[in-house]
């Protein structure tokens, strides 16, 4: 009886170990995504301030964003990257920019001390794949909206959706059509997959410009993100290293954000989840003689999978 009780307790321990492993891995991915995403502002000579988003690339002292976010520099403006209250870096150089691609790479006056993103090329992206747009939509900063505190002003905002299609515009720029909501201020921000890898650079939502100069939304849940391949080429032209993931992301979701997809799971999720399933099965059979052997074997498998033997 004591032996069966011990076996059952070991199975419970395996289940808890797997559960906390999954939660810890998800929390780490979310933290890295948020810390990699930064607010970019462009202050023109007349004092007008434009705001957008960006993310850390290269070796941590460079930020990628949209060209139109920082185009005030062409008329003598100044660009800064904000990390938090009283924490910012000036832009000392723009080693690569393309108005046609609507992309730019900024060199900062100091190291950001933020995690550098991993980029996932479009060949590994399929329609229906879940994605997250991170950034700083300007509408959330405006007076009359729910009051912003200092902490919420610098907090990264999330929207969730899927890749609806792979498309290109009239200039041949490779884009993703996405359902994740993006708005002015999101421009230049990262589009992440569920593995926390950048797959695109958010650029605009679908709109129609009227003769009066005003714009109206052309449709709901339609936005555009520049495929990461365009950025990879730009980073290489700037002489910067690019950390790429040469595999398809098969993670389901991160930190409980949104419903689980049907994309399968990456190895970072398979091993902890497998340990949970093994432990549950072990609890069922662990109090039988035959089950005791199964539990012992399962424990050895999980230990080896996590590098313990």
Residue, then its C-alpha position, 0 to 999 in steps of 0.5 A: x500500500x505504501x509503495x502504491x501511495x509513493x508511486x501516486x505521489x510521484x505521478x502528481x509531482x510529474x504532473x505539477x512539474x510539467x504544468x509549471x514548465x509550460x507556464x514558465x516557458x509561456x511567461x518567458x516568451x511574453x516577457x521577451x516579446x514585450x521588452x523587445x517592442x519599443x515606442x519610436x517618436x519623431x520630433x519635427x523642427x516645428x515641434x510636431x511629434x509623430x509616434x510609432x513602434x519598433x523592435x530591437x534587432x542586431x546586437x541590441x543597439x539597433x531598432x527596426x521600424x517603418x520608414x514613414x515613422x521616422x521620415x521627419x529626419x529628412x526635414x531636420x527632425x529628431x528621432x528618439x526611442x522610448x523604453x520607459x519613464x526617463x529612459x530613452x535613447x537618441x538615434x545617431x544614425x540610420x544605417x539602412x532605410x527604404x521608402x519603397x519598402x517602408x522600412x528603416x533600421x536605426x542605430x541608437x546612442x547606447x545599447x538598449x539592454x533589451x532582448x533581440x528578436x528572432x525572425x521567422x521567414x515567410x516560407x514558414x508562415x501559412x494562412x490561418x496561423x495565429x499572430x500577435x501585433x504589439x505596439x503603441x497605438x496613438x489612439x490610446x494616448x489621446x485625451x478623452x480616452x480612458x486616463x493613461x498613467x505613466x505605466x500604461x503609457x509605456x505598456x505595450x498593447x496587444x492585439x490578436x488575429x491570424x494571417x489571412x493571406x500572403x499578398x503584394x502591393x503595386x510596388x511588389x512589396x511582400x505583405x501579410x493580410x492580417x486580422x489582428x487590429x492595428x492603428x496609427x501608432x502601431x506602425x513599425x511594430x512587430x508581428x509575432x507568431x506564437x513562438x515569439x518570433x517576428x514574422x512581419x512589421x506592421x504597417x497600416x490598416x486597410x483604408x480609403x482616402x476621400x477627396x476631402x483628404x479624410x480616410x475611412x476604414x475600408x473593412x473590418x479586421x483587415x490590416x497589413x504587415x510587411x513580411x519579415x523577408x524584406x527586413x532580413x534583406x535590409x538588416x543584411x545590407x546594414x551589416x547586421x546579424x539576423x537571428x532567424x528560425x529556420x522552422x515552422x512554428x507549431x506552438x498553440x498559444x502563449x500565456x493563455x492569450x486567445x483560444x488554442x489553435x490547431x497548429x500542433x505544438x513545438x518541442x518547447x511545449x511537447x515535452x512538458x505537455x507529454x509529461x502531464x499526459x504521462x502523469x495523468x495516465x500514471x495516476x489512473x494505473x499507478x495503483x495497480x501492479x502493472x501500473x507501477x512499472x509504467x509509472x517508473x518508465x514514464x518518470x525515466x522518460x521525462x527525466x531524460x527529456x529534460x536533460x536529467x539523465 
